Amino acid sequence: MRIQNIFILLFIAFVTVSGCKKPQEYPIGDPYSQVEGIQGTFRLAKVEQVDELTLNLNKTLDVSELYLGTTPMEVTFGPENVTVNANDTPDYFTTGSTNLAWSFDDNTFPTKVIINNGEAEWDLLRPIRTSDNELAFKVSRFYRGKKAITYNFSFQRQ
């Protein structure tokens, strides 16, 4: 019985001492640049329409067939300008301009892409890094001051 107690005490001491080791450090590296991540050409791949006014739980509808056409829209982000080539897709983002100034609301942690100093805003659905192949954002339309319809756009990096 005493030998068992000694083993138990030794085990507790071993667990206590082994738990006191300094954890190994793993460097995370520099943060990804969102400004560099968004640069490139993206082709429209999917469009979902969200009905914001309904109480129905299933309020999302895939409307890609209506928006993609035979040659989907392409958006090319440079360091300071974005070019929108609508092709067969309805031009939902610009008023016919193809070369527009763009910026983020915050370059470190962006939530919006701002076009022409506030002429349009696209809400990012997720961060965009150079290694990401998808650019996803949403555009909302309002009716009588309330958000009525939101379109979720998914673009694939080319």
QUIDA-V803473 format. One record per pair of residues at least 24 apart in sequence whose C-alpha atoms are under 10 Angstrom apart, sorted by the first residue. I is the first residue (numbers start at 0). J is the second residue. If there is no record, write none. Layout:
# QUIDA-V803473
i:j
I:J
I:J
This chain:
# QUIDA-V803473
i:j
30:107
30:128
31:107
31:126
31:127
31:128
31:129
31:130
32:106
32:107
32:108
32:126
32:127
32:128
32:129
33:103
33:105
33:106
33:107
33:108
33:109
33:126
33:127
33:128
33:129
34:76
34:77
34:78
34:79
34:102
34:103
34:105
34:106
34:107
34:109
34:127
34:128
34:129
35:76
35:77
35:78
35:106
35:127
35:128
35:129
36:76
36:126
36:127
36:128
36:129
36:130
36:131
36:132
36:134
37:75
37:76
37:77
37:78
37:112
37:126
37:127
37:128
37:129
37:130
37:131
37:132
37:133
37:134
37:156
38:74
38:75
38:76
38:77
38:78
38:79
38:80
38:81
38:127
38:128
38:129
38:156
39:74
39:75
39:76
39:77
39:78
39:81
39:129
39:156
39:157
40:73
40:74
40:75
40:76
40:77
40:81
40:82
40:83
40:134
40:154
40:155
40:156
40:157
41:72
41:73
41:74
41:75
41:76
41:83
41:132
41:133
41:134
41:153
41:154
41:155
41:156
41:157
42:67
42:70
42:71
42:72
42:73
42:74
42:75
42:84
42:85
42:133
42:134
42:153
42:154
42:155
42:156
42:157
43:67
43:70
43:71
43:72
43:73
43:74
43:85
43:88
43:133
43:134
43:135
43:152
43:153
43:154
43:155
43:156
44:71
44:72
44:73
44:133
44:134
44:135
44:152
44:153
44:154
44:155
44:156
45:71
45:135
45:151
45:152
45:153
45:154
45:155
46:135
46:137
46:150
46:151
46:152
46:153
46:154
47:137
47:149
47:150
47:151
47:152
47:153
48:137
48:138
48:139
48:148
48:149
48:150
48:151
48:152
49:137
49:139
49:147
49:148
49:149
49:150
49:151
50:146
50:147
50:148
50:149
50:150
51:139
51:140
51:141
51:145
51:146
51:147
51:148
51:149
52:142
52:145
52:146
52:147
52:148
53:147
53:148
59:148
59:149
59:150
59:151
60:150
61:150
61:151
62:150
62:151
63:152
63:153
65:89
66:90
66:91
71:154
72:154
73:154
73:155
73:156
73:157
74:154
74:155
74:156
74:157
75:156
75:157
76:100
76:101
77:101
78:102
80:114
80:115
81:114
81:115
91:138
91:150
92:119
92:120
92:121
92:138
93:118
93:119
94:118
94:119
110:136
111:136
111:137
112:136
121:151
121:152
122:151
123:151
123:152
124:151
124:152
124:153
129:156
130:156
131:155
131:156
132:156
132:157
133:157
